[in-house]
Amino acid sequence: MSFYKRNKLYFTILGTYFISIFILSCKSDNPIVNHCDNFQWGYEGNSSPSYWGTCHVNCSGQVQSPVNIETTVIDNSLSALTTEYKSSLVKLLNNGHTVEFDYEEGSKLMLNGKEYQLLQFHFHTSSEHTVKGVKHPMEVHLVHKNTITGDLVVIAVLFKEGKEHPVLEKLNDNLPKVPNQEYHSTMQVNAKDLLPKVKSYYTYGGSLTTPPCSETVTWFLFKTPSEASGTQIQNIHSILKDNYRPLQPLNNRTIREYN
């Protein structure tokens, strides 16, 4: 074999080797792209929100949540929310992303002649929504579902530091601290106690703030925050860490306002 042919073969083999190494390194740096079946979403590293859309296509949609509440339109056709919440025992479940408070059947929200059952409420620390760029230390989401259409309504309440919150005071010592741990309350709570006294709100169409990011959610964010003590907020944050999704583009959606 000539010198030229030997060197050509050598460089061909060497080039193939380095290309293979490059491809393998790319796959190991971003395993999500190739292993969606095993993708465990979260809030840090390769499971963080910037990767969610790779395996959950809705998370790259155009009507995502949360958003910053900035420019709004007062809509006189809106009215106060009609909630019919009963006191309930709750099952507290740490699902690895938040602590979910599963509610007993029978509590509901009436909206435009449709009934939405209250399924559960859960917390995010810090808040997911912001108002004119201002972030709060905590936000609670009360999740409702219409059993016929499958559409969701989420009532969001921002929390600021202040006096102790009675609902959290009942359950504070029993919050599940590790994933898959649960606790069944022995005392009843009422979800209405999570809502502020002033019922003015912002509303817009959006999505779940966690995978699968389904764009079937009507959001109602109360303008007035509720209060919880610094100790209560810190206790929840010590379990949840920073479990908030970054703000999403509004994409020409209108945020309506009820006073």
N, C-alpha and C positions, 0 to 999 in steps of 0.2 A: 504494500500500500504506500502511495506517495506521501511525502511530508504534508502536502496541502490537504489531501483527503483525510489523513490521520487527525490533523488539527481541526478540520471541519467537523468530523465526527465527535471529537472531544468537546468542542464548543456547543454542538447541538445537544449532547448529553448534559453538559453543565447548565445550559440555558433551560432545558426541560426540568432539571432538578430545582433550580431557583424559582421557576414559575410555580411548580408544585408546592414548594415551601411557602410562597407568597399566598397562594389560594388557601392553603390550610391555616395559615396564620390569620387570614381575614375571617375565616369561618369561626375560629376559636375566639376572636375578638368580639364577634357579634353572633353568638349562638342562637339568638332569638329568631333571626331570619329563617334558619333552617330547622328549628325545633319548636314550632308553635304548639305542638301537642303537649310539650312539657313546660310551656311558658307560664311562670307564676308571676303575675303582675304585682307591682308594689310601688314604692315611692323613692327608691334609691337605686343607683347603679344601672345594670342592664335590665332591670324590671321597672324602671322609673317611667313617668308619664310620657316622656319623649319617645319611648319604644312601644307604647300601647297600640298605636295604630298599625304596627307591623303585623300583629296577630288578631287585632280587633278592628276591622276596617271602619266601623262607625266612629271610632275615636279620632279619625281624620276627617270627619264630616264638617259641614258648613254651619250647623246650628248646635254647637257644643256649649257645655257649661263647665265651670262657672264663668261669669263675666263681671266686668267692672260696671257699676251703675253710675252713669255720668249724665248723658242727655236723655231726658224722659219727656213723655207727652201725657198731660193730665187727660184722663178719659172719664167723662161724666157718666158714661154708660155702665161703669163698674160699680159694684156695691160691696158692702162688708162681707167677709167670708162667713158662711154658715156652717159651723162645726158642731157636731153632736158627739162629744167625747164622753165616755163613761169611765168610771174608775176601773182599774184593771190590775190583776197580777201580771207581771212581766217575766219573760225568760231573757236573761242577759247572756249573750253569746259573744265571745271574742273570736271573730272569724279571721283573724290575722291582719285585718285592715282597719277595723274599728270595733267598738263594742256595740252590738245591735240589741235593742230593747224590743223584743217581739211582743206585740199587743194582742190581747184576747179579742175575739170577734165581737162586733156590735157597735163599734165606734165609727163614725163616718163624717165625710164632708160632702155637702150638697153644692153643686156647681152647674149652672145653666141647665137645671132640671135633671142632672145626672148624679148618681150616687157613687162616691168613691170611698172604699173601705180603708180605714187606717190599718196598715200592716205592721209598721215598726217605726221607731225613731232611732237615730244614731248621731254621733258627734264627730266633728272634724276640728283638729287643732293644728295650725291657726284656722281662721275662717277661710272659706273658699271664695265667696263673693266679697267684693269690696265696693264701697260707696264713695265715689269721687276719689278713688285711690286709697282710701283709708281701710286698713285691715284690722279685724278684731281678733282677740285671743282664742275665740271658740265660736263654732256655729253648729246648730242642731238642725237636722233634716227630718221632718215628719212625712213619711212616704205613704201615699194613698193610691189605690188602684181601682179602676172601674172593671168589674168582673166580666162585663159583656164585651167591651172594646179592647181591654188590656191597656188602655191609656193610663198614664201616671200623672198625679199631681203631687208636687213636693212643696210643703211649706217650710221655709227656711227662717230661722231666728238667729240673729247675731247675739253674742254674749259679750258683755263688758265686765270688768272686775268691779265688784261691789259687795253687797250683802250676800249671805249664804242663800243658796237656792234650795227650797224645801224638797223638791223631787230628788235632787242629787244627794241631799242630806240623808234621805231614807236608804239610798243604795250605795253611797260612797264607799262604805267598808267592804262591799261585796262585788265590786267591779272585777270581772275576770281579767287576770293580769297576763295570761299566756294564751296563745292560739289554741282553739278548740276547747277551751275551758268554758263552762257555763254555770249559771246560778239561777235558780228559780226563786223569785221573791216571795216572801211571806207577808209582805205589806203591800196594799194596793196603792197605785199612783194614778194620777189623772193627767193626761197629756195636755189638757187645757192650761195647766199650771206652768207649762213651758212657754206659753204665748205671752207677749207683753200686753199690758192693759190697753194701750193705744193700738188700734187695729188698722191703721193706714199702711199701705204696702206698695211695692213695685211688682210688676208681673211681666213675664216674657215667655216665649217658647224656646225650649232648649233640650238638654239631654241629661242622662245620668252622668254624674261626675266620676264614675268608676266604670271599668269594663263590664259589660259590652258597650257602654256609652250610647245606649239606645236613644234615638232622637224622638221620643214620644212623651216628653215631660213638659207640663205647664208648671212654671215656677211662680211662687208667691213669696217674696222676701219682705218681711215686716220692716218698716223704717226704724221703729224704736227697738233698741236692744233690750234683752232681758239681762239679769244680773246673776253672777255667781261669785263666790269668794275666790280670792287668789289661791287659797289652798285647794279648793275644789277644782279649779281650772288646772292647776299644776298637777294634781293627782291624776286627772284624766289624760293630760299631756304625757305624763310619765309612762302611761300604758300605750297610747296611740302614737306618740312621737309626732313628727310633722306629716300628718296624713291628709294633706290638702293638694288638690290638683291645681296647677298654674292657671291663670286666667286665659280664656279662649277668645278669639276674635269675635266681635259682635256681628260682622258681616251683614250690615244693613238691616238688622232686625230692629224693631221698635220696642222700647221698654215703656210700658204704660204705667201710669201712676194713679193710685186711689188715695184721696185724702179724707 
